[in-house]
């Protein structure tokens, strides 16, 4: 492999999805890393903890000596083998630690001793994270945004992804943004979410250009919080209102939250456990808005949902779900949305069906380019 220099071209790394080998400990990686990073640690959590205590009590030299003692012999060989596997899969990548210091330099040296030159990211995680925070702040302040809004069940995410320059915040948060919005896979950490948003915004700005299209979101998407500056900017940006008839909305809700979610649970958990976990997912989501529904309305919806689930389990029929979905939309989500929209009337650019929204966005994009 030809030798490549170390890099501080952070923009290139993120725009081109360059693979990154994160040699920090697993606990650090779990708190937050980057979309194209994989964890291949120099030290595991326990080793890092012991070296950290030694550093505080005895200083850097003794900490380095302990680190070499802990990561030696077969353990060292296993770590080097893991790095070599990453390098074989990603010869164009880079490695990094927290500050681009001791850990990444040592990793780089051990890899070189094994016969491979592999570059590192100057400044490490801290510099990469700082670059994303600063870049996102600039993009939020200077970017042009269009917000896609609409009642629950209008299929906003589907339409958003067909617009000229979308950033799918719900996809980045791995959550659909409502009580029913959780997925079968976990959400990213808050730092991971913020990093994903920043990278997506950089790509939207540098690779596509023009207005960036976002879906109307509240502060929290599941447990992931939007950066306050982004939320404030979205709250003052022009709106496109997606409209769909009730029958279509019910069909979209059923497809996304019943049919697709059941398949996800069955794929993850198998036939029996998958069904039980899917059933619990729907009933628990309804339970989370119990207080806002009120006792009588909650009981009515729970009865309708339970009947629909029993019918589906008995013969696979999905028609029973229509009743609770339409009732929930009419009695809960629509009044809440209509009130929120009444506060935003002066910001509406266009309203209509998916094709109307797409046509408006395409024409706007053409005018910008």
C-alpha positions in Angstrom: 0.0 0.0 0.0 1.4 3.4 -1.0 1.9 5.7 1.9 -0.7 8.4 2.4 -0.3 11.5 4.6 -2.3 12.2 7.7 -5.2 14.5 7.1 -7.1 17.5 8.5 -9.4 17.8 5.5 -12.5 17.0 7.6 -14.9 18.2 4.9 -13.6 15.7 2.4 -13.9 12.9 5.0 -17.6 13.6 5.6 -18.7 14.5 2.1 -17.2 11.3 0.6 -18.1 8.9 3.4 -14.4 8.0 4.0 -14.2 5.0 6.4 -12.8 5.9 9.8 -11.3 3.5 12.4 -12.1 4.8 15.9 -9.5 3.4 18.2 -11.1 4.9 21.3 -12.5 2.6 24.0 -16.0 1.1 23.4 -17.5 3.4 26.1 -16.3 6.5 24.3 -17.5 5.2 20.9 -21.0 4.4 22.4 -21.4 8.0 23.6 -20.9 9.3 20.1 -18.8 8.9 16.9 -19.4 9.5 13.2 -21.5 7.9 10.5 -18.7 6.2 8.7 -16.7 5.2 11.8 -16.2 1.7 13.2 -14.8 0.9 16.6 -11.5 -1.0 16.7 -10.1 0.0 20.1 -6.5 0.2 21.3 -7.8 -0.5 24.8 -11.0 -1.9 26.1 -13.0 0.0 28.8 -11.3 -1.7 31.7 -7.8 -1.1 30.4 -8.6 2.5 29.6 -10.0 3.0 33.1 -6.9 1.6 34.8 -4.6 3.6 32.6 -6.6 6.8 33.4 -6.3 6.2 37.1 -2.5 5.6 36.7 -2.2 8.9 34.7 -3.9 10.9 37.4 -1.9 9.3 40.2 1.5 8.8 38.7 1.7 10.8 35.5 1.9 10.2 31.8 5.1 8.1 31.7 3.8 5.5 34.1 0.4 5.5 32.4 2.1 4.7 29.0 4.1 2.0 30.7 1.0 0.4 32.2 -0.8 0.6 28.8 2.0 -1.3 27.2 1.8 -3.9 29.9 -2.0 -4.3 29.6 -2.0 -4.4 25.8 0.8 -6.9 25.0 1.3 -10.5 23.8 -1.8 -12.1 22.5 -4.0 -9.1 23.3 -1.8 -6.8 21.2 -1.7 -9.3 18.4 -5.6 -9.5 18.4 -5.9 -5.7 18.3 -3.4 -5.5 15.4 -5.3 -8.2 13.6 -8.6 -6.3 14.0 -6.9 -3.2 12.6 -5.5 -5.1 9.7 -9.0 -6.5 8.8 -10.4 -2.9 8.8 -7.5 -1.7 6.6 -8.0 -4.6 4.2 -11.7 -3.6 3.8 -11.0 0.1 3.8 -7.6 0.9 2.3 -8.7 4.5 1.6 -9.7 5.1 5.3 -8.1 6.8 8.3 -7.8 6.1 12.0 -8.4 8.5 14.9 -8.4 8.6 18.7 -9.7 11.4 21.0 -7.2 14.1 20.2 -5.0 12.6 17.5 -2.3 12.0 20.1 -0.9 9.0 22.0 -3.4 6.4 21.1 -3.6 7.1 17.4 0.1 7.5 17.1 0.7 4.2 18.9 -1.9 2.4 16.8 -0.3 3.8 13.7 3.2 2.7 14.8 2.1 -0.8 15.6 0.3 -1.1 12.3 3.5 0.2 10.6 5.6 -2.4 12.5 3.3 -5.0 11.0 4.2 -3.7 7.5 1.3 -1.3 6.7 1.4 2.5 6.5 -2.1 3.9 7.5 -2.8 7.6 8.0 -4.6 9.2 10.9 -6.9 12.2 11.4 -5.1 15.1 12.8 -6.8 16.4 16.0 -8.8 13.1 16.3 -12.4 12.9 17.4 -12.3 16.3 19.2 -11.3 18.2 16.0 -13.9 16.3 13.8 -16.7 17.0 16.3 -15.7 20.7 16.5 -15.7 20.9 12.7 -19.3 19.4 12.6 -20.6 21.7 15.3 -19.2 24.8 13.7 -20.3 23.8 10.2 -23.8 23.0 11.3 -24.0 26.4 13.1 -23.0 28.2 9.9 -25.4 26.1 7.7 -28.3 26.8 10.1 -27.6 30.5 10.1 -27.0 30.9 6.4 -29.0 28.1 4.7 -32.4 28.4 3.0 -35.0 26.0 4.4 -38.4 24.8 3.3 -40.5 22.9 5.8 -42.8 20.1 4.8 -45.8 20.0 7.1 -49.1 18.2 7.1 -51.5 16.2 9.2 -50.5 12.8 10.7 -50.7 10.1 8.1 -50.3 12.2 5.0 -47.0 10.4 4.1 -44.7 13.4 4.7 -41.5 11.4 4.8 -42.3 9.6 1.5 -42.9 12.9 -0.2 -39.9 14.6 1.5 -37.5 11.9 0.1 -38.8 12.8 -3.5 -37.9 16.5 -3.1 -34.8 18.0 -4.7 -32.6 18.4 -1.6 -34.1 16.6 1.5 -32.6 15.9 4.9 -34.6 13.2 6.6 -34.4 14.1 10.3 -36.6 11.2 11.4 -34.5 8.8 9.4 -31.3 10.2 11.1 -33.0 9.8 14.5 -34.4 6.3 13.6 -37.8 7.4 14.9 -41.0 8.6 13.3 -41.5 11.4 15.7 -44.8 10.4 17.4 -45.8 8.2 20.3 -46.0 5.4 17.7 -42.7 6.4 16.1 -40.2 4.0 17.6 -38.4 1.4 15.4 -37.3 -2.1 16.3 -33.7 -0.9 16.2 -32.5 1.6 18.8 -32.1 5.3 18.3 -28.6 6.8 18.0 -27.1 8.6 21.0 -27.7 12.4 21.1 -24.1 13.1 19.9 -24.4 10.5 17.1 -27.7 12.1 16.0 -26.2 15.6 16.0 -23.2 14.4 14.0 -25.5 12.6 11.5 -27.5 15.8 11.1 -24.4 17.9 10.5 -23.0 15.5 7.9 -26.4 15.3 6.1 -26.6 19.1 6.0 -23.0 19.4 4.7 -23.9 17.0 1.9 -27.1 18.9 1.1 -25.2 22.2 0.9 -22.1 21.1 -0.9 -23.2 18.2 -3.1 -26.7 19.4 -4.2 -27.2 23.0 -3.2 -30.3 25.2 -3.1 -33.0 25.1 -0.5 -32.9 22.3 2.0 -36.2 20.5 2.6 -37.0 19.3 6.1 -40.0 17.7 7.7 -41.9 19.7 10.3 -40.7 18.3 13.7 -41.1 19.2 17.3 -38.0 19.5 19.6 -37.8 15.8 20.3 -37.8 13.0 17.7 -38.1 10.2 20.1 -35.4 10.9 22.6 -33.1 12.7 20.1 -33.3 16.5 20.5 -33.0 18.8 17.6 -30.2 21.5 18.0 -32.0 24.5 19.4 -30.7 26.8 16.7 -32.1 24.4 14.0 -35.5 24.2 15.7 -35.6 28.0 15.9 -34.7 28.4 12.2 -37.3 25.8 11.2 -40.0 27.6 13.2 -39.5 30.7 11.1 -39.0 29.0 7.7 -41.6 28.8 4.9 -44.1 25.9 5.0 -45.4 23.5 2.3 -48.6 21.8 3.5 -49.2 18.3 2.3 -52.9 17.3 2.2 -54.4 13.9 1.7 -58.0 12.5 2.1 -58.8 10.6 5.3 -59.0 7.2 3.5 -55.4 7.6 2.1 -54.1 8.7 5.5 -55.6 5.6 7.2 -54.0 3.4 4.5 -50.6 5.0 5.0 -50.8 4.7 8.8 -51.8 1.0 8.4 -49.0 0.3 6.0 -46.3 2.0 8.0 -47.3 1.3 11.6 -49.1 -2.1 11.3 -48.0 -4.0 8.3 -44.3 -2.8 8.1 -43.8 -2.8 11.8 -45.2 -6.3 12.2 -42.8 -7.5 9.5 -39.9 -5.8 11.3 -40.8 -7.5 14.6 -41.2 -10.9 12.9 -37.9 -10.5 11.1 -36.1 -9.6 14.4 -37.8 -11.8 16.9 -39.4 -14.7 15.0 -43.1 -15.7 14.6 -44.3 -16.0 18.2 -42.2 -13.4 20.0 -42.4 -11.1 17.0 -46.2 -11.0 17.1 -46.3 -10.5 20.9 -43.7 -7.6 20.7 -45.6 -6.0 17.8 -48.9 -6.2 19.8 -47.1 -4.7 22.8 -45.6 -1.9 20.6 -49.1 -0.7 19.4 -50.8 -0.9 22.8 -47.8 0.7 24.6 -47.8 3.6 22.1 -51.5 4.2 22.8 -50.8 4.0 26.5 -48.2 6.7 26.3 -50.8 9.3 25.2 -53.4 8.0 27.7 -53.5 11.2 29.8 -53.8 13.5 26.8 -56.6 11.3 25.4 -58.6 11.2 28.6 -60.0 8.1 30.2 -63.1 7.5 28.2 -61.5 8.1 24.8 -58.5 6.0 25.7 -60.6 3.1 26.7 -62.6 3.3 23.4 -59.4 3.4 21.4 -57.8 0.5 23.4 -60.9 -1.6 22.8 -60.9 -0.9 19.0 -57.1 -1.6 18.8 -57.4 -4.8 20.8 -60.3 -6.1 18.6 -58.3 -5.3 15.5 -55.2 -7.1 16.8 -57.3 -10.2 17.8 -58.9 -10.3 14.4 -55.5 -9.9 12.7 -54.0 -12.7 14.8 -57.0 -15.0 14.1 -57.2 -14.7 10.3 -54.7 -12.1 9.1 -57.4 -9.5 8.4 -56.3 -5.9 8.6 -59.6 -4.1 8.2 -60.2 -3.8 11.9 -57.4 -1.4 12.3 -59.3 1.2 10.2 -61.5 2.1 13.1 -58.9 3.0 15.7 -56.7 4.8 13.2 -59.4 7.0 11.9 -60.7 7.8 15.4 -57.2 8.6 16.7 -56.6 10.9 13.7 -60.0 12.7 13.9 -60.2 13.1 17.7 -56.5 13.5 18.7 -53.9 14.3 16.1 -56.0 16.5 13.7 -57.2 19.0 16.4 -53.7 19.3 17.8 -52.2 19.8 14.3 -54.9 22.3 13.3 -54.2 24.4 16.4 -50.4 24.4 15.7 -51.0 25.3 12.0 -53.2 28.2 13.0 -50.1 29.8 14.5 -48.2 29.6 11.3 -50.6 30.9 8.6 -48.3 33.6 7.3 -45.5 31.2 6.4 -47.4 28.9 4.0 -46.0 28.8 0.5 -48.1 26.1 -1.1 -50.6 23.4 0.0 -51.9 20.4 -1.8 -51.4 16.7 -2.7 -48.0 15.1 -3.1 -47.7 16.0 -6.8 -48.5 19.6 -6.1 -45.8 19.7 -3.4 -43.2 17.9 -5.7 -44.0 20.2 -8.6 -43.5 23.3 -6.5 -40.2 22.1 -5.1 -38.9 21.1 -8.5 -39.8 24.4 -10.0 -38.2 26.3 -7.1 -35.0 24.2 -7.4 -34.8 24.9 -11.1 -35.0 28.7 -10.5 -32.2 28.4 -8.0 -29.8 26.5 -10.3 
